[in-house]
Amino acid sequence: MGLTPVPPGHVAAVVTALTMTERPRPRPFPDAPLSLVRWQAPPSDRYRTLFARVGAPWLWFSRLAMDEAQLRAILDDRDVAVFAATDRKGVEVGMLELDFRTAGEGLIQYFGLVPELTGRGHGRWLMAHALAQGWREGVERMRVNTCTLDHPHALGFYRAQGFAVESRVIETFADPRLTGLLPPDAAPQIPLLSRR
């Protein structure tokens, strides 16, 4: 059994890449009291706020670490589609980001709801939209990644939606709670181990 050292102040996760190579058969959208709103080139601060609101419980930090030029290059790209899931009052409670920058491929780059909505079936609703938007003309496969820091049911959920495991790798990164990208109380289920 091999062990991989994790540097002090870092977090390790097993990342699983999944793929879907056939468009699913059409089926009715699950009911949900939510709407999906396309954000065409959203303002960076609004995007980062929703990204942190949805992702902080799972230590999403990559878009928070990007400088403005890097983030704008993604958000302004016509091959990247950003959506906000909103409740009946118009409050943003989830996000979906699809990346079509690789020819023939749709990547579900970010997919999530605020924690208080998990476990209520809204994920199936959001995934139905992700697949309907993702399988556009020219797309031959859809991809999504998850890791052991995500919701414990994420991998099983993606597999139940028709994705198959393609590969697994170990990723390590500086804990974003220690670098200041996320507050120290984010993701309390993941041990916060200082550099000392």
CORRA-V898279 format. One record per backbone hydrogen bond with DSSP energy under -1.0 kcal/mol. CO is the residue of the C=O (numbers start at 0). NH is the residue of the N-H. If there is no record, write none. Layout:
co = [CO;CO]
nh = [NH;NH]
This chain:
co = [6;8;10;12;13;14;15;16;16;17;18;19;34;36;42;43;44;45;46;47;48;49;50;51;54;54;55;60;60;66;67;68;69;70;71;73;76;78;80;81;82;83;84;84;85;86;90;92;93;94;95;96;96;97;98;101;103;103;105;106;106;109;111;113;114;116;120;121;122;123;124;125;126;127;128;129;130;133;135;140;141;142;143;145;146;150;152;153;154;155;156;157;158;163;166;168;170;172;174;174;175;175;182;186]
nh = [9;174;172;170;147;168;145;165;166;143;163;141;85;83;46;47;48;49;50;51;52;53;54;55;57;59;58;63;64;70;71;72;73;74;75;76;79;99;97;38;95;36;92;93;34;89;86;113;84;111;82;108;109;80;106;104;139;140;142;98;108;96;94;116;117;119;124;125;126;127;128;129;130;131;132;133;134;135;138;105;19;107;17;15;149;153;156;157;158;159;160;162;161;18;16;14;12;10;177;178;180;181;185;189]
